[in-house]
């Protein structure tokens, strides 16, 4: 059996890790859990410690894209997701790729500026 180095070894992330990934407050994530019924992280123990899976993180990425990046209100984001889930997913994916390319280009520009 071959070792797959591309796989992420971590199965679950804490609320603080996920909040840091997106630059959000933990309270924002808790609120989004109330507003978006399909965003339900696994809870552990009597203290109900949240454990976010990769699927949960993808849900948050979609919500983040609609609310924080594109500026939709929560009600509009819910409507978009419920009416056209695949379209919203694809739009979020394209936007994420474009933002990554923008960051790479900015890094290249900084390197070129240093050469001058």
SVG drawing of the C-alpha trace seen along z (x, -y; Angstrom):
<svg xmlns="http://www.w3.org/2000/svg" viewBox="-34 -49 52 51">
<polyline fill="none" stroke="black" stroke-width="0.4" points="0.0,0.0 1.5,-3.3 1.7,-6.3 -0.3,-9.2 1.6,-12.4 -1.1,-14.7 -3.7,-13.6 -4.3,-15.9 -3.7,-13.7 -5.9,-15.8 -9.5,-14.7 -11.0,-17.4 -10.1,-21.0 -11.1,-23.0 -13.2,-26.1 -10.2,-28.3 -8.2,-26.7 -11.1,-27.2 -11.7,-30.8 -8.0,-31.5 -8.1,-30.0 -10.8,-32.5 -9.8,-35.4 -13.1,-35.2 -14.2,-35.3 -15.3,-32.0 -18.6,-33.7 -19.2,-34.3 -18.8,-30.6 -21.2,-29.7 -23.7,-32.2 -23.3,-30.8 -24.1,-27.3 -27.4,-28.6 -28.2,-30.4 -27.2,-27.6 -28.7,-24.3 -26.3,-22.2 -23.3,-23.5 -23.2,-21.2 -19.7,-20.3 -19.3,-17.2 -19.4,-17.8 -17.4,-15.8 -17.9,-15.2 -20.2,-16.8 -18.6,-20.2 -19.7,-19.9 -16.3,-20.8 -16.8,-21.5 -14.8,-19.4 -14.9,-20.6 -14.3,-18.2 -13.1,-19.1 -16.7,-19.1 -17.6,-21.6 -14.7,-23.8 -15.9,-23.7 -19.4,-24.8 -17.7,-27.7 -15.6,-28.6 -18.8,-28.9 -20.6,-31.0 -17.5,-33.2 -17.3,-33.8 -20.9,-34.9 -21.0,-37.0 -17.5,-38.4 -16.1,-38.5 -19.1,-39.2 -21.0,-41.2 -24.3,-39.3 -26.5,-39.5 -27.0,-36.2 -30.6,-35.8 -29.4,-36.3 -26.6,-33.8 -29.0,-31.2 -31.3,-31.8 -28.4,-31.5 -27.2,-28.3 -30.6,-26.7 -31.5,-27.7 -28.3,-27.0 -25.9,-25.0 -23.6,-23.8 -23.3,-27.2 -22.4,-28.8 -19.8,-26.1 -18.2,-26.7 -18.2,-30.4 -16.5,-30.2 -13.9,-27.8 -13.1,-30.1 -12.9,-33.1 -10.5,-31.3 -8.3,-30.3 -8.2,-33.8 -7.3,-35.2 -4.5,-32.7 -3.2,-33.8 -3.4,-37.4 -1.3,-36.6 1.3,-34.8 1.5,-37.7 1.9,-40.2 4.8,-38.0 6.4,-38.0 6.1,-41.8 7.7,-42.2 10.6,-40.0 11.0,-42.0 10.9,-45.2 13.8,-44.0 15.9,-43.3 15.6,-46.9"/>
</svg>
